[in-house]
């Protein structure tokens, strides 16, 4: 099968499995790919290299905008955004960005798999050797690979959304990108000044590409410099609960990947210790990890591993910031009052965070769906009116 045939088969399969959904998520997904040339090209490339085989709906309790599973070679996308993307520009922008991010993970999957295999081998060897067992370097090497993976994937999200925006507006500026998705573009673009005189600049150390004539184009290549910059602006940033990673939504990327590594060490150490259970003189080797050196925070780590934190002095790892207490405001609702006070103080980041938290809540998704239904009904009434009333003269 050609890449086109493979991708079409995947989309057709997803359409059939979601056929009972009146919002047509399968058709919406196909339309989204057709409206971002960069994204469509990379999906075809991934399918052609057998990195992508299937689409699925993201589990409702997942703390993620989307996922790529290298074992099943499947991409999982959120149901609510798929349903509303037919009528909502913000939902379309979010999905295109997420798909651009996740499809890059498919290309990175071989490198990340090799890094995981190396980590597993290093841990297995160290666990059977003399103590103390210091796993700092092994965990750090794995996290740094994950950092490059996530950073390049986020660049892929930018390029996919840029392609979609430029399809309709070839002269789109950073302002157009930022307004298309405040939440996603904050990792790439700084907005300064006051409304309505905002200025928009690319974040430090990020460099847009140039075409063959030396003109700047709205595309970010995965150069070493751009990947490192994206690591700082995306992977290293603080995530505020409940919009973080992990089962509780309270982890940043360092601790999300670090927890997995620590739990693997825990399993191997216990397995080795079990082989000495009949030896009364056996003393388990000391396990050491320098949390500060690899930017891990014990408060974000859910592990039963018994280890000594060898950080020099107090750990400098940044903890997840606690969600601020809701300020009292005129609405009597914590989320709305928090957004209200943020707007009064000009805190754009907090306004966007409050909007994101509400958007992903049960009430927020219910309200979004209700709004989409109202828009659809309004459009239906407009279409009906146009067929019954004479056409109005156009103003030129």
C-alpha angles and dihedrals in degrees: 000000000000120000089255091053092047093050092045090051091052092049092046090050091051091047091054094048091051097037094117092060107099090210092065099226092178093056090043090054092051091050092050092055091050091055098054111058093188092052094046091050093052093047089053090048091050093047090048091055091046093245093123126046109149149023123219139173115260113246111259094238096050115122093217139088089228140330142219117211111205092193096057093023089227133139119219119204131186116265096217094055093044090052096048099039092091091068106016121078092194091053091050091050092048094050095046091051093047093048091049088052096046097045089057088057087060091059091045094048096096093053093046091047091052090049090051091050090051091049091050092050093047092051093046091052095045094047091060095045132082119293153290094064108206110188098175097106095044093050092045093052091052094047092049090054089050089048092056090045094053093042094053090044090055090052086054090055091053093050093049093051092043089054092051093049094046092050088069097028114027090183095054115150134205087269090059090049093049093049091049091062118000093180097053098036093055087080090060109025133050117211116201138170127043133294126304092014100058121154123210125209134172113254118262117283094014114118126194118223126253128223125233090276093054095254119141115250128195096251132105116210120209092250119159089254095049093046091051092047091049089049089060097042097042117014096039098044124111115256118207120218132283089024096059130094134274131049092305097039090236104111134093119215096268092056094039092060094032092057091055090051093049092049091052089051088049093053094048095045091051091047092053092044090053090062088063096047092113094053110088091192095055116116117191112240117252114262117215134189127173099217094181094054093055097037097248124151118209090212090064097045121094104194139129092210113130105221142146118243103223095189113142106250120324114357114258093202109127113243121219108271113246114245106260118250110262112260117231112254144158097281102059089223118110096219096045093043091050091052091046094054091044090054091048091054094042093243100154094175092055092046090054092045092051090049091049092049091050093044092056094044123097091249092047094052090046090051091046091053091047090051092049089051090051091049091049091049091048091051090049091052092047091052091048091050092050091056092050103039129062116259115267118235114260120242112225 
